Amino acid sequence: MKNLSLLLVTLTLALSVNAKDVLTLKNQQKFEGKILRIKDCSIVFKTNRVKYTIPSDDIYSVEFDNLQNKVYKNYVNRLASGENLCLKAKADAQRFHGKKAGHVILGVLFGPFAIIGTALSDPSPYKSSKTLIRSENREQFNEPEYLICYRKKAKGQLIAMEAVGWFIAIMISSSANN
């Protein structure tokens, strides 16, 4: 009986050491490893001693081997409190950042050079007076996750406006040649 108990304890420990979190991507690839951190826009995942940061847009599902895991509990608590920094940052950038009509004009005048200039820029909520005045999320402006999502969304929408302007310039020049 004593040997059976010892065997069960040993097997339980061996299985728990080998238990892994499972991450499934949208292309149906599955990875086993350890989830180190969950951010609003990405998951930091470790497999075979290599860390990967995977954008949440690419993730289909996540399975935790241990629901008592600190990372899992923190994520559930953040969801329950309604805190989602990346969504807040994207909303602020969408509503308040940049003069979109001005970027269309830049696209018409300078085309790809305007797009390159915006791609090299470093948008920030501190550089946008409308964001500083109107945003309800000022206390998150220094959070790295907020800033990353804000920059990505601000750049993306301004580059899109410049691309529209460039397209307009191409259409105008092609109709003038006909």
C-alpha positions in Angstrom: 0.0 0.0 0.0 2.8 2.3 0.9 4.6 1.6 -2.4 1.3 2.3 -4.3 0.9 5.7 -2.6 4.5 6.6 -3.4 4.0 5.5 -7.0 0.8 7.7 -7.4 2.5 10.7 -5.9 5.5 10.2 -8.2 3.3 9.9 -11.3 1.3 12.9 -10.3 4.4 15.0 -9.9 5.9 13.7 -13.2 2.7 14.5 -15.1 2.4 18.0 -13.6 6.0 18.8 -14.5 5.3 17.7 -18.1 2.0 19.5 -18.3 2.0 22.3 -20.8 -0.1 25.2 -21.9 -1.4 24.8 -25.5 -1.6 27.7 -27.9 -3.5 27.2 -31.2 -3.0 29.8 -34.0 -5.6 30.7 -36.6 -3.7 28.6 -39.2 -4.4 25.6 -36.9 -0.8 25.2 -35.8 -0.5 24.1 -32.1 2.3 24.8 -29.8 3.0 23.4 -26.3 4.9 25.4 -23.8 4.5 27.9 -21.0 2.5 31.1 -21.1 4.7 33.7 -19.4 2.6 36.8 -19.8 -0.8 37.8 -21.3 -1.0 41.4 -22.6 -4.1 42.9 -24.3 -2.6 42.7 -27.8 -0.2 39.7 -27.4 0.9 36.6 -25.5 4.4 35.9 -24.4 4.9 32.1 -24.9 8.0 30.0 -24.1 8.7 26.7 -25.8 12.0 24.9 -25.8 13.8 27.7 -24.0 12.8 30.2 -26.7 10.4 33.1 -26.0 7.8 34.2 -28.6 5.5 37.2 -28.5 2.5 36.3 -30.5 -0.1 39.0 -31.5 -3.6 38.1 -30.3 -4.9 38.6 -33.8 -3.1 35.4 -34.8 -4.3 33.3 -31.9 -7.3 31.0 -32.2 -7.3 29.5 -28.7 -5.3 29.1 -25.5 -5.5 26.2 -23.1 -4.0 26.4 -19.7 -2.8 23.2 -18.0 -3.2 24.8 -14.5 -6.1 27.2 -13.8 -4.4 28.1 -10.6 -1.5 29.6 -12.6 -0.7 33.2 -11.6 -0.7 34.4 -15.2 -4.2 33.0 -15.8 -5.6 34.4 -12.5 -4.2 37.9 -13.3 -5.7 37.8 -16.8 -9.1 36.8 -15.5 -9.0 39.5 -12.8 -8.1 42.1 -15.5 -11.0 41.0 -17.7 -13.4 41.1 -14.7 -12.3 44.7 -13.9 -13.0 45.7 -17.5 -9.4 46.9 -18.1 -8.2 46.5 -21.7 -5.4 48.9 -22.4 -5.0 48.0 -26.0 -8.7 48.6 -26.9 -8.6 51.9 -25.0 -5.4 53.0 -26.8 -6.8 52.1 -30.3 -10.0 53.9 -29.6 -8.1 57.1 -28.4 -5.9 57.0 -31.5 -8.9 56.4 -33.8 -11.0 59.2 -32.3 -8.4 61.9 -31.5 -5.0 61.4 -33.2 -4.0 63.4 -36.3 -5.6 65.6 -38.9 -6.9 62.9 -41.3 -7.8 65.4 -44.1 -4.4 66.9 -43.9 -2.8 63.5 -44.4 -4.9 62.9 -47.5 -3.5 66.2 -48.9 0.0 65.1 -47.9 -0.7 61.9 -49.9 -1.8 63.8 -52.9 1.2 66.2 -52.8 4.0 63.8 -51.8 2.7 60.3 -52.4 5.0 57.6 -51.2 7.3 60.1 -49.4 4.4 61.1 -47.1 3.8 57.4 -46.3 7.5 56.8 -45.6 7.6 59.9 -43.3 4.6 58.7 -41.3 6.0 55.2 -41.1 9.2 56.6 -39.5 7.3 58.9 -37.2 6.7 58.2 -33.5 3.0 59.1 -32.7 2.2 59.5 -29.0 -0.8 60.7 -27.0 1.4 63.5 -25.7 2.0 64.8 -29.2 -1.7 65.1 -30.0 -3.5 68.0 -28.3 -6.9 66.5 -29.0 -5.9 63.2 -27.3 -4.5 65.1 -24.3 -7.6 67.2 -23.9 -10.4 64.7 -24.7 -9.1 61.2 -23.7 -10.5 59.7 -20.5 -7.4 57.4 -20.3 -4.7 59.9 -19.4 -3.5 57.7 -16.5 -2.6 55.0 -18.9 -0.5 57.2 -21.3 2.7 55.9 -19.7 1.8 52.2 -19.9 4.0 50.5 -22.5 1.2 48.3 -23.7 -1.1 51.4 -24.2 1.7 53.3 -26.1 2.4 50.3 -28.4 -1.2 49.9 -29.4 -1.7 53.7 -29.7 1.3 54.1 -32.0 0.3 51.1 -34.2 -3.3 52.4 -34.7 -2.3 56.1 -35.2 0.4 55.2 -37.8 -2.0 52.8 -39.6 -4.8 55.2 -40.0 -2.6 58.1 -41.1 -0.8 55.9 -43.6 -4.2 54.8 -44.9 -5.2 58.4 -45.4 -2.0 59.2 -47.2 -2.5 56.1 -49.4 -6.0 57.4 -50.3 -4.4 60.8 -51.2 -1.8 59.1 -53.3 -4.5 57.1 -55.1 -6.4 60.3 -55.8 -3.3 61.9 -57.3 -2.7 58.8 -59.5 -6.3 58.9 -60.7 -6.1 62.7 -61.4 -2.9 62.3 -63.3 -4.2 59.3 -65.3 -7.4 61.1 -66.2 -5.4 64.2 -67.2 -3.3 62.1 -69.6 -6.5 60.7 -71.4 
